[in-house]
Amino acid sequence: MGAELNQKLISAADNLRSKMDASEYKNYLLGLIFYKYLSDKLLIQVVELADESLETYATPDQQTELYQELLADEDTKENLIATIIDTFGYDIEPAYLFNVLANQAKQNLFQLNELNKAFIHLSTKYELFSGLFDDIDLQSKKLGSDDQQRSVTITEVLKKLNDVDVIKYEGDVIGDAYEFLISQFASEAGKKAGEFYTPHMVSDMMAQIAAINQEDKKLFSVFDPTMGSGSLMLNVQKYLNHSEKVKYHGQELNTTTFNLAKMNLILHGVEAEDMRVRSGDTLNKDWPTDEPYTFDSVIMNPPYSARWSADETFLDDSRFNRYGKLAPKSKADFAFVLHGYYHLKETGTMAIVLPHGVLFRGAAEGVIRKKLLEDGSIYSVIGMPANLFFGTLIPTTVIILKKNRSTRDVLFIDASHEFVKGRNQNKLSKENIDKVVETYKKRETIDNYAYLASFEEIKKNEYNLNISRYVDTFEEEEPVDMKVVGDEIKAIRESKQALEKSLFESISSLQYSEEDAEWIKGALEVFSHDE
């Protein structure tokens, strides 16, 4: 793929970048890339179904001509459309193909309404695309003050995107380019980015840990109840030996972000039957409640210290009723922990990113934490560097949870001091991540980095999981050799006296006027006094 594809995609954003915030214009650009992918992919299929050569029909325009010819033949039309729908789960009429709309843009004949019809056709005819293009507001005043201006803005974007060969970069590659763009937008969007993107290297670390000892599973299920752009879920399959057999389950409250995740999954080649995603409030109503509702891996980066209802009726909810207390209204962190943990298989692994407060705060959170520790649910606590995540400077912790453990010990890893400093955001290098994962696997104490704490030690610490209580990262300074220091001071003094003597002699030999006499006299007195 290379930087060329990424650069072309970034360039296509230029016409939108000057008009609105990154958190807004990402919807237009990512939605249009997605639509182009669907359109171009369908045309390739048409050539194959017609048993023609992609050398003869090499471009989308040539493929469109073939498509129109086949549709003009009443004998082949019905069968062709049925086969396309059966293969892809959708069809697109020739008039709404991306390259057709882009050609209109090149001739300055493009009308916004045609693109709108294209979106409506897909999203109303096929459930998979329902609501998926709702966030591409073609009537937004930010695109232009009237339809003419708005058409001009989108025209420029269509023309640039039409030059991107998304099919040449099939499957995961265009998906990875899409994810690259999401990370770019997250960087530009700043505080608004946390809701849809977990930095790649953190996501990669969590995915590796979630896959450990499950790599060979023929069928693997992953669940992210706060899925954002879906990148956390998608990363897990990279560490599995049967990545084509993964079932993805996710929920997201923000509908714009939900649509983004759905597009991301499709662009990474995830089939409709392997995708079970939903837009909804994760805490206020449990989902999924029908089979399957437990998963091999639960992986989460929820909003930190969010508010939730904490209604007393939740004490009867099967997700929370074993823990005696509910997470406080002002801090839903433990509500997210318990929700995810409830949906974890007996043999699975859960990884969740949270602020450090969950490790030591008291009251209801202390009660929940104690119960989790007594049950042996908390397997490892990993301290991460500050300023890794978009929208927050705080250091975070990744907590790993498991079920049915024979012991209740906890491995603490303090990775907070090892990172690559960035101008705006700190990052983790591959070496930083490898060290965490290898330490996690070995599950041993390492001086100044990791500590395997017994349950008795944790109990003595009153169930406080503050990492500094277990991992001592303080490094003693080497003892000072006072004789060496004394010799250095003596040498400095001798050097100072020699310099002052030289200055005294230099000033004494100066010729000066009457008006400078007093200054010279004062200087000589200073040096003669020092001597």
VEXDRENLUM-520388 format. One line per 5 residues: number of its first residue (from 1); for each residue x, y, z of C-alpha. Coordinates in steps of 0.02 Angstrom, whole numbers, plus 32768, in hexadecimal, padded with zeros to 4 digits. Example, Ala and Ser with C-alpha at 12.3 -4.5 7.8 and 13.67 -1.06 7.14 Angstrom:
REM VEXDRENLUM-520388
1> 8267:7F1F:8186; 82AC:7FCB:8165
This chain:
REM VEXDRENLUM-520388
1> 8000:8000:8000; 8086:807C:8035; 807C:8133:805C; 8039:8158:7FAD; 7F89:811B:7FD4
6> 7F85:8173:807C; 7FC2:8214:802D; 7F3D:820F:7FA5; 7EB6:81F6:8027; 7EF7:8284:8094
11> 7EFE:82F5:7FFB; 7E46:82D3:7FDA; 7E20:831F:8084; 7E6E:83C7:8058; 7DCE:8411:8012
16> 7D71:83E6:80B2; 7DFC:840C:8130; 7DEB:84C8:811A; 7D2F:84C4:8134; 7D13:8460:81D3
21> 7D60:8405:8266; 7DB2:835A:824B; 7D2E:8305:82B7; 7CAE:8340:8236; 7D05:8331:818E
26> 7D3F:8280:81B3; 7C89:824B:8199; 7C87:828C:80E6; 7D2F:8248:80B1; 7D22:819D:8105
31> 7C6F:8189:80C8; 7CA0:81B0:8015; 7D37:813B:8018; 7CC5:80B3:8059; 7C45:80D2:7FD0
36> 7CCE:80CF:7F4B; 7D0C:8028:7F8E; 7C5C:7FDD:7F84; 7C44:8021:7ED5; 7CED:7FEB:7E8D
41> 7CE4:7F40:7EE0; 7C3A:7F21:7E91; 7C7E:7F4C:7DE3; 7D0D:7ECE:7DF5; 7C8B:7E4B:7E20
46> 7C26:7E78:7D85; 7CBE:7E56:7D16; 7CDA:7DAE:7D6A; 7C23:7D7D:7D5E; 7C24:7DA7:7CA4
51> 7CBD:7D36:7C94; 7D20:7DC5:7C49; 7DD5:7DF8:7C65; 7E0A:7E83:7CDB; 7E90:7EAC:7C5B
56> 7E0A:7ED3:7BDB; 7D9D:7F2D:7C5A; 7E27:7F7D:7CC3; 7DD7:8020:7CFC; 7D35:8045:7D59
61> 7CF5:80A3:7CBF; 7D13:800C:7C4E; 7CC4:7F9B:7CD0; 7C2D:800F:7CD9; 7C12:8000:7C1D
66> 7C11:7F42:7C2D; 7B99:7F4F:7CC1; 7B21:7FBC:7C5C; 7B27:7F44:7BC8; 7AFE:7EB0:7C36
71> 7A6E:7F0D:7C89; 7A2A:7F3F:7BDE; 7A12:7E87:7BB5; 796F:7E52:7C05; 79A7:7D9A:7C03
76> 7A3F:7DBA:7C70; 7A07:7E52:7CD6; 79A0:7DFC:7D5D; 7A1A:7D6E:7D76; 7AAF:7DE5:7D7D
81> 7A61:7E55:7E03; 7A2A:7DBD:7E6A; 7ADB:7D74:7E63; 7B2B:7E1A:7E93; 7AB6:7E2D:7F29
86> 7AD3:7D78:7F5B; 7B90:7D91:7F53; 7BA2:7E3C:7FA3; 7AFD:7E5A:7FFB; 7ADC:7EF8:7F94
91> 7AD2:7F40:7EE5; 7AEF:7FEF:7E9F; 7A9A:8032:7E03; 7B11:8071:7D7B; 7AD6:8125:7D90
96> 7B0D:8123:7E46; 7BB8:80D3:7E2F; 7C45:813A:7E7C; 7CA6:814C:7DDA; 7C09:8186:7D7E
101> 7BEC:820F:7E00; 7CA7:823B:7DFB; 7CA1:824C:7D3C; 7C11:82C6:7D51; 7C7C:8324:7DCE
106> 7D0C:832E:7D50; 7C95:837E:7CD2; 7C4D:83F1:7D59; 7BA3:839F:7D41; 7B9B:834D:7DED
111> 7AFD:8369:7E54; 7AF9:8348:7F0F; 7A4E:82F9:7F00; 7A94:826A:7E97; 7B0E:823B:7F21
116> 7A84:8249:7FA0; 7A18:81D1:7F38; 7AAA:8158:7F30; 7AB8:8155:7FED; 79FB:8144:8004
121> 79F5:80B4:7F88; 7A73:804D:7FEA; 7A3C:8078:809A; 7981:805D:807E; 798F:7FC1:8011
126> 7A0E:7F62:807C; 7A0D:7F52:8139; 7ACC:7F44:8141; 7AD8:7FFA:8108; 7A44:803E:8168
131> 7A6F:80EB:81AD; 7B24:80D6:8178; 7B2A:8176:8111; 7ABE:81E0:8184; 7B53:8245:81C2
136> 7B83:8280:8115; 7B1C:831E:811D; 7B1B:835B:8069; 7AAF:83F2:809B; 7B2A:8431:811E
141> 7B4D:84EB:8111; 7C03:84C2:8138; 7C14:8475:808B; 7BD7:8518:803D; 7B50:859A:804C
146> 7AE0:8550:7FC4; 7ACC:84B0:7F5D; 7B40:84F4:7ED6; 7BCE:8514:7F52; 7BB0:846E:7FAA
151> 7BB6:8412:7F03; 7C5C:8467:7EDA; 7CA7:842E:7F81; 7C72:8379:7F6C; 7CA3:837E:7EB3
156> 7D59:839E:7EE3; 7D59:8310:7F60; 7D0B:8296:7EE3; 7D8D:82C3:7E5E; 7E1E:82A1:7ED4
161> 7DD7:8200:7F1B; 7DB2:81BD:7E6D; 7E6F:81B3:7E4F; 7E84:813C:7EE2; 7E81:8087:7EAB
166> 7E32:8039:7F45; 7E22:7F8E:7EF3; 7EDD:7F80:7ECF; 7EEE:7F89:7F8D; 7E6C:7F05:7FB0
171> 7E2E:7EBF:8056; 7E8D:7EEE:80F2; 7EFE:7F69:8098; 7E77:7FE7:806E; 7E32:7FC4:811C
176> 7EDB:7FF0:8166; 7EE3:808E:80FC; 7E37:80BA:813F; 7E75:809F:81F0; 7F0E:810A:81CA
181> 7E97:8197:819B; 7E32:817D:823A; 7ED2:8192:829F; 7EFD:8230:823D; 7E52:8279:8260
186> 7E5F:8247:8316; 7F03:82A5:8323; 7EB6:8340:82D5; 7E14:8333:8335; 7E6C:8334:83DF
191> 7DF1:8328:846F; 7D62:82EC:8401; 7DCA:8258:83C7; 7DC5:81ED:8464; 7D16:81B1:843B
196> 7D48:815B:839A; 7E00:812A:839D; 7E7A:80CB:840B; 7F2F:80EE:83D6; 7F6D:805F:836B
201> 7FFE:8025:83D8; 7F92:801C:8476; 7F0E:7FBF:8414; 7F94:7F49:83D1; 7FD5:7F22:8480
206> 7F26:7EFC:84C2; 7EFF:7E8F:842A; 7F9E:7E27:8441; 7F76:7E09:84F9; 7EC0:7DDD:84D2
211> 7EF9:7D59:8454; 7F7A:7D01:84C3; 7F54:7C46:84D7; 7EC0:7C58:8461; 7F21:7C67:83BD
216> 7EED:7BBB:837A; 7E31:7BC7:839A; 7DD3:7B96:82FC; 7D45:7C0C:8329; 7D6B:7CAB:8389
221> 7CF4:7D31:83C8; 7D23:7DE1:83FC; 7CB3:7E62:8452; 7CCE:7F1C:8469; 7C3C:7F6F:84C4
226> 7C84:801E:84A3; 7CCA:7FFB:83F7; 7CED:80A8:83B2; 7D33:8090:8302; 7D43:7FD4:831D
231> 7E01:7FD6:8316; 7E18:7F79:83BC; 7DAF:7EE6:8380; 7E02:7EE2:82D6; 7EB1:7EDB:8320
236> 7E90:7E38:837C; 7E81:7DD1:82DD; 7F36:7DFC:82AF; 7F70:7D8B:833C; 7F01:7CF6:8316
241> 7F2A:7C62:82A5; 7E79:7C59:8260; 7E57:7D13:8246; 7DD2:7CF0:81C2; 7D68:7C99:8247
246> 7D55:7D2D:82BE; 7CA7:7D68:82F1; 7C9E:7E21:831D; 7C21:7E62:839C; 7C1C:7F1A:83CC
251> 7BB1:7FA7:840E; 7BC7:8063:8402; 7B5B:80EF:8449; 7B8E:8178:83CE; 7B34:8154:8329
256> 7BB6:81AE:82C0; 7C41:8146:830D; 7BD7:80A9:82FD; 7BC8:80C7:8241; 7C84:80E1:8238
261> 7CA3:8039:828E; 7C2B:7FDF:821A; 7C83:8026:8181; 7D2C:7FF9:81CC; 7CF9:7F44:81E6
266> 7CB7:7F35:8133; 7D54:7F84:80EB; 7DBE:7F06:814B; 7D60:7E7C:80F1; 7CEE:7E47:817F
271> 7C54:7DEF:8138; 7BA6:7E24:816F; 7B86:7D7D:81C6; 7C25:7D92:822F; 7BF2:7E3E:826C
276> 7B76:7E5C:82F8; 7B7B:7F14:8324; 7AFD:7F89:8372; 7AE9:8040:839E; 7AAE:8052:8451
281> 7AD5:807E:8506; 7B44:7FF3:8549; 7B22:800F:8602; 7A6B:803D:860A; 7A2F:7FA1:85B0
286> 7A91:7F00:85A4; 7ABD:7EBC:84F7; 7ACD:7E3A:84B4; 7A53:7DD7:851D; 7A37:7D46:84A4
291> 7AB9:7CC7:846D; 7B47:7CE2:845C; 7B59:7D5C:84EB; 7C05:7D27:852A; 7CA5:7D39:84C4
296> 7D58:7CFB:84B6; 7D98:7DAC:84C4; 7D4E:7E4B:850B; 7DB4:7EE4:84DF; 7D83:7F96:8513
301> 7DB8:804B:851B; 7D1D:809B:8569; 7D06:8156:858B; 7D63:817B:862C; 7D01:81A8:86C9
306> 7C61:81BF:8666; 7BB9:81E0:86B9; 7B33:815B:86BB; 7A8A:8145:8711; 7AC6:80CB:879B
311> 7A0D:80AA:87BB; 79EF:8034:884F; 7992:7FBA:87DC; 7A3D:7F8D:8794; 7A63:7F33:8838
316> 79F0:7EAB:87F2; 7A48:7EAC:8749; 7AAB:7E0C:872D; 7B43:7E72:86F6; 7B51:7ECD:879C
321> 7AF1:7E6C:8822; 7B86:7E06:8864; 7BEB:7E9E:889A; 7B81:7EEE:8922; 7B90:7F9F:88E1
326> 7B7B:7FFE:883E; 7BFF:806D:87EF; 7BDB:8122:8824; 7B73:8192:87B3; 7C05:8204:878E
331> 7C7F:8177:8763; 7C3F:80E7:86FA; 7CEB:8095:86EB; 7CC1:7FFB:8752; 7C17:7FEB:86FE
336> 7C75:7FD5:8659; 7CEC:7F57:86AB; 7C5D:7EED:86EE; 7BF9:7EF7:864D; 7C8D:7EB9:85E7
341> 7CBD:7E35:8666; 7C0B:7DEF:8669; 7C18:7DD1:85AE; 7CC1:7D78:85B8; 7CC9:7CBB:859B
346> 7D0B:7C4E:8629; 7DA8:7C30:85C0; 7DB8:7CE1:8579; 7E22:7D7C:8597; 7DE6:7E2E:85B2
351> 7E50:7ECB:859C; 7E0D:7F77:85CC; 7E5E:8025:85D1; 7E2E:8092:8665; 7E6E:8127:86CB
356> 7EDC:80FD:8761; 7E54:812E:87DD; 7E02:8082:87CB; 7E9C:8037:881E; 7E8B:8091:88C4
361> 7DE8:80F4:88D6; 7D7F:80BF:896B; 7CC4:80BB:8994; 7C5B:8056:8917; 7CEF:8041:88A1
366> 7D57:7FF9:892E; 7CCE:7F79:8954; 7CC5:7F42:889D; 7D83:7F3A:888D; 7D90:7ECF:892B
371> 7D0F:7E53:88EB; 7D68:7E45:8842; 7E0C:7E23:889C; 7DBE:7DA4:8913; 7D78:7D49:887B
376> 7E23:7D49:8826; 7DD8:7DA9:8794; 7E66:7E28:8781; 7EF9:7DD4:872B; 7F6C:7E65:8704
381> 7F7A:7F22:8717; 7FE5:7F7F:8698; 8014:8035:86B4; 801F:8098:8611; 807B:813C:85EC
386> 8021:81E4:85F6; 7FE4:823F:855A; 7FCB:81A3:84EF; 7F12:81BE:84CC; 7EBF:8248:8467
391> 7E64:82C4:84D4; 7EB6:829B:857B; 7F63:82B4:85C4; 7F47:823E:8656; 7FA5:8199:8669
396> 7F34:8102:8654; 7F34:804D:8689; 7F09:7FB2:8625; 7EB5:7F30:8695; 7EB0:7E79:865F
401> 7E25:7E0D:86A6; 7E06:7D50:869D; 7D8B:7CD1:86E5; 7D9F:7C2A:873F; 7E51:7C48:877C
406> 7EA5:7BD2:87F7; 7F05:7C63:8849; 7EDE:7D16:8879; 7F88:7D66:885A; 7F98:7E02:87EE
411> 8027:7E30:8779; 8051:7EE9:8780; 80B2:7F34:86EE; 80EE:7FE8:86F4; 8106:8019:863D
416> 80E7:80D2:8662; 819C:8108:864A; 81BF:80B4:85A4; 817B:810F:850C; 81AB:8179:8477
421> 818F:8231:849A; 812A:8287:8411; 8109:833E:83EF; 8050:8333:841A; 8039:827F:844D
426> 80A9:81FD:849C; 80B5:8156:8442; 80E7:80A3:8465; 8170:8054:83FC; 816A:7F9D:83C6
431> 81F4:7F7D:8448; 818A:7FCD:84D1; 80F7:7F5D:84A5; 815F:7EBF:8491; 81A7:7EDA:853E
436> 80F9:7EE8:858C; 80B7:7E4E:8530; 8150:7DE3:855A; 8149:7E18:8611; 808F:7DF0:8614
441> 80B1:7D42:85CE; 813F:7D1A:8647; 80DA:7D57:86DB; 8173:7D74:8747; 81B7:7E01:87B2
446> 8234:7E71:8758; 8290:7EF6:87BC; 824E:7FA6:879D; 81D0:7F67:871B; 815C:7EDB:8754
451> 8122:7E85:87F3; 80B9:7DE9:880E; 8054:7E0F:88AC; 7FFF:7D88:8912; 7F4C:7D9F:894B
456> 7F8A:7DAD:89FF; 7FF8:7E42:89D0; 7F67:7E96:8978; 7EF8:7E74:8A0F; 7F7C:7EC5:8A82
461> 7F77:7F5C:8A10; 7EBA:7F63:8A2E; 7E97:7F33:8979; 7EEC:7FD0:8938; 7F36:7FAA:888D
466> 7F9C:8049:8878; 802E:800A:8811; 80B3:806A:8873; 8087:8001:890D; 80C5:7F66:88B4
471> 8145:7F9C:8831; 81D3:8006:8875; 8215:806C:87E3; 8284:80D8:8853; 8339:80C3:8822
476> 83BB:80E8:88A7; 8441:8162:8873; 84F3:8122:8878; 854D:8152:891B; 85B0:81F4:890F
481> 866F:81E7:8924; 8691:827C:8995; 874E:8277:8976; 872F:828C:88BB; 86B6:831C:88DD
486> 8737:836E:8953; 87C0:8361:88CF; 874C:83AD:884C; 8722:8440:88BF; 87DC:845C:88E4
491> 8805:845B:8829; 8778:84D8:8805; 87B7:854E:888E; 8869:8547:884C; 882A:856A:879C
496> 87C2:85FD:87DE; 8859:8649:8838; 88C6:8639:879D; 8840:868D:8733; 8828:871C:87B0
501> 88E6:8739:87B8; 88EC:8741:86FB; 885A:87BE:86F7; 88AE:882A:877F; 894D:8832:8718
506> 88EF:885A:8677; 888A:88E7:86C8; 8926:892D:871E; 897D:893F:8676; 88EC:899C:8624
511> 88FD:8A51:85F1; 8861:8AB3:861B; 8817:8B61:861D; 87F0:8BC8:86B9; 8736:8BA3:86AA
516> 8757:8AE5:86B3; 87D4:8AF2:8742; 8754:8AD3:87CB; 870F:8A37:8775; 87BE:89EE:875B
521> 87ED:8A11:8810; 874F:89B7:884E; 8772:891F:87E1; 8825:8911:8820; 87E7:891B:88D4
526> 876F:8889:88B5; 87F8:8817:8872; 887A:884B:88F3; 87F5:8828:897B; 87D3:877B:8931
531> 888B:8753:8934
